[in-house]
Amino acid sequence: MLGVVEHPRSSPAVTVGTDGARVAFLHAAALRVMTVATGELTTVAEGVEAFAGSADLSVLTWARDGRLESSGASFTATGPVVGPRPDPAGHNVGWTTPDGTLRVTGPGLPDQLLAGEPGSGVTWGVADPAAGWFGRTRGWWWSPDGSQILAARHAAGVSLHLLDLYGGWVDVHWDRETYPYLAGVRWTAGHPLITVLRRSQQHGLVLSVDPRTGETQVHAELADARWVEPVAGTPLLLPDGRVVIGGELAHDGFDARCLFADGSLLTQPELYVRRVAGVLADTHELIVEASEGDPAEHHVFAIRTTTGGSGARTRRLTSGPGRHQAFVGGDVLVVDGVVRRGAAEVPLFPVPAPSSPRPILDRVTDRRLPTGVLYPPGHVTGTPLPVLVELGDGPGHQQVVADPAAWADRQRWADAGFAVVSVDSRGTPGVAPSFEKVVHRRLADVALTDQVEALHALTGKHPDLDLTRVAARGTGLGGWLAILAVQRRPAVFRRGIALDPVLDWADLPPVLAERYLGSRTDNPEIYEHHAVAPPGPELLLSPAGGLWKELEFLREPS
């Protein structure tokens, strides 16, 4: 998946305590807590943007205007405070500062600098620039007993260090020259588990870390001829000691993104696993978000992890169409804002009424490309419509999703009289690993071919699409593709709007550019082929006037 790992849909931030007693969440600009046993809701604070909690959520912390604020305990800290997080027991709290230092405080532990090199450009406890492309948003982690912090240091590269609260220091050892990317870190029980990747991203290691010595042992290897794609929420330690990692099944006719526990297949090949939410304490079932057949939908599944036993190995927990999201803690499961414990269900907040966009979703061409078409309100069949191909953030980001909220911005264009079309060309996650990775080193040609072929295929079911009046619009890499579409397929795409477009892949972070195009040193001709020419009058770049300036531009004659 290109870029930061995407959550299935926009929803309140939810955290379930490890004992299942409390659920903390943000809703309507307020931090609230539900006591699961009684269903009682308590508003902790208003205007909170992000929070963190102790293991049982009895202590919550957040920052407001650089100040440390908390509930369930009292802490004193000098600001400015960024991302405060209490230890699992709620005794102490750590945070980072804007200049990249790591601090900690608590009862009997004065506010102190745990690690930092102010003024040097070196950061501690902050996610490095490459981290976000693997979905890693954090740069430090508490040990389960709260006695240590595992912190990332970023200078020329990334290193990891185990720090105790009184100045003790142990370096984490791995071959950082061969594996420079720290893709993931998890420390929920036992030893920390880290995932490291080569710069080419075609090989990686899952390592367990000895918290006493910092020495590492290889737990699993990850390999792919194109690039390794870690699954969000992994690696994950199961109650029986096995470690769950994501992988791909590509033999005996299978083409699937699956989960494995110490080499044994856990998920059925029909599932395309998106994210691991956690393990239910009472049933030991693994809760995952995955697509089953239709990439536009995400459902929640419970996967039996114990050997033997009776009943289905996989249970689907959601039924209605859409993109469903799950959170786990103890024996409590929260799905789409509804708290489930056993047979009991209690909503955290009122479920909003479905929004109005109703795109027509379909699969077209022999490649079964996912597509969506959104018509203007009150459209009369038989009336030709200008077509706007909405590319969004571009290759690697799913556009065709069964979520009305995701189509809200596109609805504005439909309201203005366009038939809005989105196509998930090859290179987009959700269909199959081969579908996603066939674009390796030939993204431009594959993506453009799919967009054009899908447009022509759609006219069979949507004859009102006027293919003599087609425009493309995108942001970032979507803007790059919009420019490319107009320049290389001008007979199809007559106009283009590119918002903050990428003009040269060499300007992108290497972690992103090399995933798709390989090393620029080794493949200069590939980078040259993916570069765009200077934009002409048929293209509008980064318009300042907003929607109406864009509309005026699109309605001008070609």
C-alpha positions as CSV (number, residue, x, y, z in Angstrom):
1,M,0.0,0.0,0.0
2,L,1.4,3.3,-1.0
3,G,1.8,5.8,1.8
4,V,0.5,5.6,5.4
5,V,-1.6,2.7,6.2
6,E,-5.2,3.7,5.8
7,H,-7.9,3.1,8.4
8,P,-11.0,1.6,6.8
9,R,-13.1,4.7,7.4
10,S,-13.2,7.9,9.4
11,S,-14.3,7.0,12.9
12,P,-13.7,8.1,16.5
13,A,-10.5,7.1,18.1
14,V,-11.3,4.1,20.4
15,T,-9.2,2.3,22.9
16,V,-10.4,-0.7,25.0
17,G,-8.7,-1.5,28.3
18,T,-6.7,-4.7,28.4
19,D,-9.1,-6.0,31.1
20,G,-12.2,-5.0,29.2
21,A,-13.5,-2.9,32.0
22,R,-13.4,0.5,30.2
23,V,-13.6,1.9,26.7
24,A,-12.2,5.3,26.1
25,F,-13.0,7.2,22.9
26,L,-13.2,10.6,21.2
27,H,-16.5,11.8,20.0
28,A,-17.9,15.2,19.2
29,A,-14.6,16.8,20.3
30,A,-14.8,15.2,23.7
31,L,-12.9,12.5,25.5
32,R,-15.3,10.0,27.0
33,V,-15.1,6.7,28.9
34,M,-17.7,3.9,29.1
35,T,-17.7,1.6,32.1
36,V,-18.6,-1.6,30.3
37,A,-20.2,-3.4,33.3
38,T,-22.8,-0.7,33.7
39,G,-22.8,1.1,30.4
40,E,-22.2,4.4,32.2
41,L,-20.7,7.1,30.0
42,T,-18.4,9.8,31.6
43,T,-17.1,12.9,29.8
44,V,-13.5,13.3,30.9
45,A,-12.6,16.5,28.9
46,E,-13.7,18.6,26.0
47,G,-11.6,19.7,23.0
48,V,-9.2,16.7,23.2
49,E,-7.5,15.9,19.8
50,A,-5.6,12.7,20.9
51,F,-5.1,10.7,24.1
52,A,-3.4,7.7,25.6
53,G,-4.2,5.5,28.6
54,S,-2.8,3.1,31.1
55,A,-3.5,-0.6,30.4
56,D,-6.8,-0.5,32.2
57,L,-7.6,3.1,31.2
58,S,-7.9,4.2,34.8
59,V,-5.3,6.9,33.9
60,L,-5.7,9.0,30.7
61,T,-3.3,11.7,29.4
62,W,-3.4,14.2,26.6
63,A,-1.8,17.5,25.6
64,R,-3.5,20.8,25.3
65,D,-1.6,23.8,23.9
66,G,1.6,22.1,24.9
67,R,0.5,21.4,28.5
68,L,0.2,17.9,30.0
69,E,-3.3,17.1,31.2
70,S,-4.6,13.9,32.8
71,S,-7.4,12.0,34.4
72,G,-7.1,9.5,37.2
73,A,-3.7,10.7,38.3
74,S,-1.9,14.0,38.8
75,F,1.4,14.8,36.9
76,T,3.5,17.9,36.8
77,A,5.5,18.5,33.7
78,T,7.3,21.4,32.1
79,G,6.1,22.1,28.5
80,P,5.9,22.0,25.7
81,V,4.5,18.4,25.8
82,V,3.8,16.3,22.7
83,G,2.0,12.9,22.7
84,P,2.0,12.1,26.5
85,R,1.6,8.4,27.3
86,P,1.3,6.9,30.8
87,D,3.0,3.6,31.6
88,P,0.8,0.5,31.6
89,A,0.2,0.8,35.4
90,G,-0.5,4.5,35.2
91,H,2.4,5.4,37.6
92,N,4.6,7.5,35.3
93,V,4.1,9.4,32.1
94,G,6.4,10.0,29.2
95,W,6.3,12.5,26.3
96,T,8.4,14.1,23.6
97,T,9.1,17.7,22.9
98,P,9.0,19.7,19.7
99,D,12.8,19.6,19.4
100,G,12.9,15.8,19.6
101,T,13.7,15.0,23.2
102,L,12.1,12.3,25.4
103,R,11.1,13.2,28.9
104,V,9.4,11.3,31.8
105,T,7.9,12.2,35.2
106,G,5.8,10.6,38.0
107,P,5.5,10.4,41.8
108,G,9.0,10.3,43.2
109,L,10.4,10.8,39.7
110,P,11.0,14.5,38.9
111,D,10.4,15.8,35.4
112,Q,13.6,14.7,33.7
113,L,15.2,14.4,30.3
114,L,15.4,10.7,29.6
115,A,17.1,11.0,26.2
116,G,17.8,13.9,23.9
117,E,20.5,15.9,22.0
118,P,19.0,19.4,21.8
119,G,20.3,21.5,19.0
120,S,22.0,18.7,17.1
121,G,19.2,17.8,14.7
122,V,19.1,14.3,16.3
123,T,15.6,13.3,17.6
124,W,14.6,10.8,20.3
125,G,11.2,9.2,20.6
126,V,9.9,10.7,17.3
127,A,8.8,8.7,14.3
128,D,11.4,9.1,11.6
129,P,10.4,10.4,8.1
130,A,10.3,6.8,6.6
131,A,8.1,5.5,9.5
132,G,4.8,6.8,8.2
133,W,5.1,4.9,4.9
134,F,4.9,1.7,6.9
135,G,2.1,2.9,9.1
136,R,4.4,3.4,12.1
137,T,3.4,6.7,13.9
138,R,5.3,6.3,17.1
139,G,8.9,6.5,18.2
140,W,8.8,5.2,21.7
141,W,7.1,2.3,23.7
142,W,6.7,1.4,27.4
143,S,7.6,-2.0,28.6
144,P,4.7,-4.0,29.9
145,D,5.9,-3.5,33.5
146,G,6.7,0.2,33.0
147,S,10.3,-0.2,34.0
148,Q,11.8,0.6,30.6
149,I,11.2,2.6,27.5
150,L,12.2,1.4,24.0
151,A,13.1,4.5,22.1
152,A,14.0,5.3,18.5
153,R,16.9,7.7,17.8
154,H,17.1,9.3,14.4
155,A,20.3,10.8,13.1
156,A,21.6,9.7,9.7
157,G,19.6,6.5,10.3
158,V,17.3,4.9,12.9
159,S,18.5,3.0,15.9
160,L,16.7,1.6,18.9
161,H,17.6,1.8,22.6
162,L,16.3,0.4,25.8
163,L,16.2,3.0,28.6
164,D,15.3,2.6,32.2
165,L,13.9,5.5,34.2
166,Y,17.1,6.3,36.1
167,G,19.7,6.6,33.3
168,G,20.4,3.0,32.4
169,W,21.0,2.4,28.7
170,V,21.1,-0.7,26.4
171,D,21.4,-0.6,22.6
172,V,19.3,-2.9,20.4
173,H,21.6,-4.8,18.0
174,W,20.7,-5.6,14.4
175,D,22.5,-5.1,11.1
176,R,21.2,-1.6,10.5
177,E,23.4,-1.1,7.4
178,T,21.7,-4.0,5.7
179,Y,18.2,-3.4,7.2
180,P,17.9,0.4,7.6
181,Y,14.1,0.6,7.7
182,L,12.4,0.1,11.1
183,A,8.9,-0.8,9.8
184,G,7.2,-1.8,13.0
185,V,7.6,-2.2,16.8
186,R,5.3,-3.9,19.2
187,W,5.8,-4.5,22.9
188,T,2.7,-5.8,24.6
189,A,4.0,-8.9,26.4
190,G,7.3,-10.7,26.7
191,H,10.1,-9.5,24.4
192,P,9.7,-6.5,22.1
193,L,9.1,-7.6,18.4
194,I,10.5,-5.4,15.7
195,T,10.3,-5.6,11.9
196,V,13.2,-4.3,9.8
197,L,13.5,-4.1,6.0
198,R,16.3,-3.7,3.5
199,R,16.3,-0.5,1.5
200,S,15.0,-2.3,-1.5
201,Q,12.1,-3.5,0.7
202,Q,12.3,-6.9,-0.9
203,H,13.5,-8.6,2.2
204,G,12.9,-8.1,5.9
205,L,13.2,-9.7,9.3
206,V,10.9,-10.0,12.3
207,L,13.2,-9.9,15.3
208,S,12.6,-10.5,19.0
209,V,14.6,-8.3,21.3
210,D,16.1,-9.3,24.7
211,P,15.2,-6.4,26.9
212,R,18.2,-7.1,29.2
213,T,20.9,-7.1,26.6
214,G,19.4,-5.6,23.5
215,E,20.5,-8.7,21.5
216,T,18.1,-9.8,18.8
217,Q,17.0,-13.2,17.3
218,V,15.4,-13.8,14.0
219,H,11.8,-15.0,14.4
220,A,10.7,-14.9,10.8
221,E,11.9,-13.7,7.4
222,L,9.8,-11.7,5.0
223,A,10.6,-11.8,1.2
224,D,9.0,-10.7,-2.0
225,A,10.5,-10.1,-5.5
226,R,8.7,-6.7,-5.7
227,W,8.3,-5.4,-2.1
228,V,7.3,-6.7,1.3
229,E,4.0,-5.4,2.6
230,P,3.6,-5.7,6.4
231,V,0.0,-6.2,7.7
232,A,-1.1,-3.5,10.1
233,G,-1.3,-4.8,13.7
234,T,1.5,-7.4,13.2
235,P,3.7,-8.9,14.4
236,L,1.4,-10.0,17.3
237,L,2.1,-12.3,20.2
238,L,-0.6,-14.9,20.7
239,P,-1.5,-16.2,24.2
240,D,0.2,-19.6,23.4
241,G,3.5,-17.9,22.6
242,R,3.2,-18.0,18.8
243,V,3.8,-14.9,16.8
244,V,1.4,-13.8,14.1
245,I,2.9,-12.1,11.0
246,G,1.4,-11.1,7.6
247,G,2.4,-12.8,4.4
248,E,1.2,-13.8,1.0
249,L,0.1,-17.1,-0.4
250,A,1.1,-17.4,-4.1
251,H,1.0,-21.1,-5.0
252,D,-1.5,-23.9,-5.9
253,G,-3.6,-21.3,-7.6
254,F,-3.8,-19.0,-4.5
255,D,-3.2,-15.2,-4.6
256,A,-3.9,-14.0,-1.1
257,R,-2.8,-11.8,1.7
258,C,-2.9,-14.0,4.8
259,L,-1.8,-14.3,8.4
260,F,0.6,-17.0,9.7
261,A,1.4,-18.1,13.2
262,D,5.0,-19.4,13.4
263,G,4.7,-20.6,9.8
264,S,1.2,-22.1,10.1
265,L,-1.6,-20.5,8.0
266,L,-4.2,-18.9,10.1
267,T,-6.6,-17.2,7.7
268,Q,-8.4,-18.7,4.7
269,P,-7.0,-17.7,1.3
270,E,-10.4,-16.1,0.4
271,L,-9.7,-13.3,2.8
272,Y,-7.5,-10.3,1.9
273,V,-6.4,-9.3,5.4
274,R,-6.2,-5.5,6.0
275,R,-5.5,-5.2,9.7
276,V,-5.2,-7.2,12.9
277,A,-7.2,-5.6,15.8
278,G,-6.1,-8.0,18.6
279,V,-7.0,-11.2,20.4
280,L,-10.2,-11.8,22.5
281,A,-9.2,-12.9,26.0
282,D,-12.1,-15.3,26.6
283,T,-12.1,-17.2,23.2
284,H,-8.5,-16.5,22.1
285,E,-9.9,-15.6,18.7
286,L,-7.9,-13.3,16.5
287,I,-10.0,-10.3,15.4
288,V,-9.1,-9.1,11.9
289,E,-10.4,-6.7,9.3
290,A,-10.4,-8.2,5.8
291,S,-12.1,-8.1,2.4
292,E,-13.8,-11.2,1.2
293,G,-14.5,-11.2,-2.5
294,D,-15.4,-7.5,-2.8
295,P,-12.4,-5.2,-2.2
296,A,-14.8,-2.2,-1.7
297,E,-15.9,-3.7,1.6
298,H,-14.1,-4.4,4.8
299,H,-15.6,-6.8,7.3
300,V,-14.6,-8.0,10.8
301,F,-13.8,-11.7,11.3
302,A,-12.9,-13.8,14.3
303,I,-10.2,-16.4,13.6
304,R,-9.9,-19.4,15.9
305,T,-6.2,-19.7,16.9
306,T,-6.3,-22.8,19.1
307,T,-5.6,-26.2,17.7
308,G,-8.3,-28.8,17.7
309,G,-11.7,-27.6,18.9
310,S,-15.0,-27.6,17.1
311,G,-16.9,-25.0,15.1
312,A,-15.9,-22.9,12.2
313,R,-12.3,-21.7,12.1
314,T,-13.5,-18.3,10.7
315,R,-16.5,-16.3,11.8
316,R,-17.7,-13.2,10.0
317,L,-18.9,-10.7,12.7
318,T,-20.3,-8.0,10.4
319,S,-23.0,-8.4,7.8
320,G,-24.2,-5.1,6.2
321,P,-22.3,-3.6,3.3
322,G,-19.6,-1.1,4.2
323,R,-16.2,-0.7,5.8
324,H,-16.3,-2.0,9.3
325,Q,-13.7,-1.4,12.0
326,A,-12.9,-3.2,15.2
327,F,-11.1,-2.6,18.5
328,V,-10.2,-5.3,21.1
329,G,-9.4,-5.3,24.8
330,G,-9.8,-8.2,27.2
331,D,-13.1,-10.0,26.4
332,V,-14.6,-6.8,24.9
333,L,-14.9,-6.1,21.2
334,V,-16.0,-2.8,19.8
335,V,-17.3,-2.9,16.2
336,D,-18.5,0.3,14.5
337,G,-19.0,2.0,17.8
338,V,-20.9,-0.8,19.4
339,V,-19.4,-2.5,22.5
340,R,-19.8,-6.3,22.5
341,R,-19.2,-8.5,25.5
342,G,-20.6,-12.0,25.0
343,A,-24.2,-11.5,23.8
344,A,-24.6,-8.0,25.2
345,E,-24.3,-5.0,22.9
346,V,-24.2,-1.3,23.9
347,P,-23.6,1.6,21.6
348,L,-20.9,4.1,22.5
349,F,-22.6,6.9,20.6
350,P,-25.6,7.4,18.3
351,V,-25.0,6.0,14.8
352,P,-25.2,8.8,12.3
353,A,-27.7,8.5,9.5
354,P,-26.2,7.3,6.2
355,S,-24.9,10.1,4.0
356,S,-26.4,10.7,0.6
357,P,-23.7,9.8,-2.0
358,R,-24.8,6.5,-3.7
359,P,-22.2,5.6,-6.2
360,I,-22.8,2.6,-8.5
361,L,-20.0,0.1,-7.8
362,D,-19.0,-2.5,-10.4
363,R,-16.0,-4.6,-11.7
364,V,-15.1,-4.2,-15.4
365,T,-12.7,-5.5,-18.0
366,D,-11.2,-9.0,-17.9
367,R,-9.0,-7.8,-15.0
368,R,-12.2,-7.0,-13.0
369,L,-11.1,-3.5,-12.1
370,P,-13.2,-2.0,-9.3
371,T,-15.1,1.1,-10.4
372,G,-17.6,3.6,-9.1
373,V,-19.8,6.0,-10.9
374,L,-21.6,8.9,-9.3
375,Y,-24.4,10.7,-11.2
376,P,-25.7,14.2,-10.7
377,P,-28.9,14.4,-8.7
378,G,-32.0,14.1,-10.9
379,H,-30.0,13.0,-13.9
380,V,-32.3,12.0,-16.8
381,T,-31.2,8.9,-18.6
382,G,-30.2,9.7,-22.2
383,T,-28.6,13.0,-21.3
384,P,-24.8,12.9,-22.1
385,L,-22.6,14.0,-19.2
386,P,-19.1,15.3,-19.0
387,V,-16.9,12.8,-17.1
388,L,-14.5,13.6,-14.2
389,V,-12.1,10.8,-13.3
390,E,-11.3,11.4,-9.7
391,L,-7.9,9.9,-9.0
392,G,-7.7,11.0,-5.3
393,D,-4.3,10.5,-3.8
394,G,-3.3,8.3,-6.7
395,P,-1.9,4.8,-7.1
396,G,-1.9,2.7,-4.0
397,H,-4.9,4.5,-2.4
398,Q,-8.3,2.8,-2.7
399,Q,-10.9,5.1,-4.3
400,V,-13.7,2.6,-4.9
401,V,-15.1,1.9,-1.4
402,A,-18.5,1.0,0.0
403,D,-18.6,4.0,2.3
404,P,-20.8,7.0,1.4
405,A,-18.7,9.3,3.5
406,A,-15.7,8.6,1.2
407,W,-17.7,10.0,-1.7
408,A,-18.8,13.2,-0.1
409,D,-16.2,15.4,-1.8
410,R,-16.9,13.7,-5.1
411,Q,-20.6,14.4,-4.6
412,R,-19.8,18.2,-5.0
413,W,-18.6,17.5,-8.5
414,A,-21.7,15.4,-9.3
415,D,-23.8,18.2,-8.0
416,A,-22.0,20.5,-10.5
417,G,-23.1,18.3,-13.4
418,F,-20.3,15.8,-13.8
419,A,-20.5,12.0,-13.9
420,V,-17.8,11.3,-11.4
421,V,-15.8,8.1,-12.1
422,S,-13.2,6.4,-9.9
423,V,-11.2,3.3,-11.0
424,D,-8.9,1.3,-8.7
425,S,-6.3,0.4,-11.3
426,R,-3.7,-2.3,-10.7
427,G,-1.4,-1.1,-8.0
428,T,-4.3,-0.6,-5.6
429,P,-4.6,-2.8,-2.5
430,G,-7.6,-5.0,-1.7
431,V,-7.9,-7.3,-4.7
432,A,-4.9,-9.6,-4.5
433,P,-1.1,-9.3,-4.0
434,S,-0.4,-9.8,-7.7
435,F,-2.9,-7.1,-8.7
436,E,-1.2,-4.7,-6.3
437,K,2.4,-5.4,-7.2
438,V,2.3,-6.0,-10.9
439,V,3.0,-2.2,-11.2
440,H,6.6,-2.7,-9.9
441,R,8.8,-0.5,-12.1
442,R,6.0,0.1,-14.7
443,L,3.4,2.0,-12.7
444,A,2.8,4.7,-15.3
445,D,2.0,2.3,-18.1
446,V,-0.1,-0.1,-16.1
447,A,-2.2,2.6,-14.3
448,L,-2.9,4.6,-17.4
449,T,-3.9,1.5,-19.4
450,D,-6.3,0.4,-16.7
451,Q,-7.9,3.9,-16.4
452,V,-8.5,4.1,-20.1
453,E,-9.8,0.5,-20.5
454,A,-12.1,0.9,-17.5
455,L,-13.6,4.1,-19.0
456,H,-14.4,2.4,-22.3
457,A,-15.8,-0.7,-20.5
458,L,-18.1,1.5,-18.3
459,T,-19.9,2.9,-21.3
460,G,-21.6,-0.4,-21.9
461,K,-23.6,0.0,-18.6
462,H,-23.4,3.8,-18.5
463,P,-24.0,5.1,-22.0
464,D,-24.5,8.6,-20.8
465,L,-20.7,8.9,-20.1
466,D,-19.5,11.3,-22.8
467,L,-16.0,10.2,-23.5
468,T,-15.4,13.2,-25.7
469,R,-15.5,15.3,-22.5
470,V,-13.2,13.6,-20.0
471,A,-11.1,15.3,-17.3
472,A,-8.8,13.8,-14.6
473,R,-8.2,15.3,-11.2
474,G,-5.9,14.1,-8.4
475,T,-3.7,15.1,-5.5
476,G,0.0,14.3,-4.9
477,L,0.7,11.1,-6.9
478,G,-2.9,11.4,-8.1
479,G,-2.0,14.8,-9.5
480,W,1.1,13.2,-11.2
481,L,-1.2,10.6,-12.8
482,A,-3.7,13.3,-13.9
483,I,-0.8,15.2,-15.7
484,L,0.4,11.9,-17.2
485,A,-3.1,11.1,-18.4
486,V,-3.5,14.4,-20.2
487,Q,0.0,14.3,-21.7
488,R,0.1,10.6,-22.8
489,R,-3.5,9.9,-23.5
490,P,-4.8,13.2,-24.8
491,A,-7.4,11.6,-27.1
492,V,-9.2,10.4,-23.9
493,F,-8.3,13.0,-21.2
494,R,-8.9,16.5,-22.5
495,R,-8.4,18.4,-19.2
496,G,-6.5,17.8,-15.9
497,I,-6.4,19.3,-12.5
498,A,-3.4,18.4,-10.3
499,L,-3.3,19.5,-6.7
500,D,0.3,19.6,-5.2
501,P,1.4,17.1,-7.9
502,V,4.5,15.1,-7.9
503,L,6.5,16.1,-11.0
504,D,9.6,14.0,-10.5
505,W,9.8,10.8,-8.6
506,A,13.4,11.6,-7.7
507,D,12.0,14.3,-5.4
508,L,10.0,11.7,-3.4
509,P,11.4,10.1,-0.3
510,P,13.5,7.0,-1.3
511,V,11.3,4.7,0.8
512,L,8.4,5.5,-1.4
513,A,10.0,6.0,-4.8
514,E,12.2,2.9,-4.6
515,R,9.3,0.7,-3.6
516,Y,7.7,1.2,-7.0
517,L,10.6,2.1,-9.3
518,G,13.6,0.6,-7.7
519,S,16.9,2.4,-7.1
520,R,17.4,5.5,-9.2
521,T,21.1,4.7,-9.5
522,D,20.3,1.3,-11.0
523,N,17.3,2.3,-13.0
524,P,17.6,5.9,-14.3
525,E,15.6,5.1,-17.4
526,I,12.6,4.0,-15.3
527,Y,12.6,7.3,-13.4
528,E,12.9,9.2,-16.7
529,H,9.9,7.3,-18.1
530,H,7.8,8.2,-15.0
531,A,8.6,11.9,-15.2
532,V,6.1,14.3,-16.6
533,A,6.7,17.1,-19.2
534,P,6.2,20.7,-18.3
535,P,2.4,21.2,-17.9
536,G,0.6,22.9,-20.8
537,P,-2.6,25.0,-21.0
538,E,-4.8,21.8,-20.7
539,L,-3.6,21.4,-17.1
540,L,-4.4,23.4,-14.0
541,L,-1.9,23.0,-11.2
542,S,-2.6,23.8,-7.5
543,P,-5.5,26.1,-8.2
544,A,-6.0,28.8,-5.5
545,G,-9.5,29.6,-6.4
546,G,-11.0,26.3,-5.2
547,L,-13.9,24.4,-6.7
548,W,-15.4,27.1,-8.9
549,K,-12.1,28.0,-10.5
550,E,-11.6,24.3,-11.2
551,L,-15.1,24.2,-12.7
552,E,-14.5,27.2,-14.9
553,F,-11.2,25.6,-16.1
554,L,-12.9,22.3,-16.9
555,R,-15.7,23.9,-18.9
556,E,-13.3,25.8,-21.1
557,P,-13.1,24.4,-24.6
558,S,-10.2,22.0,-25.2
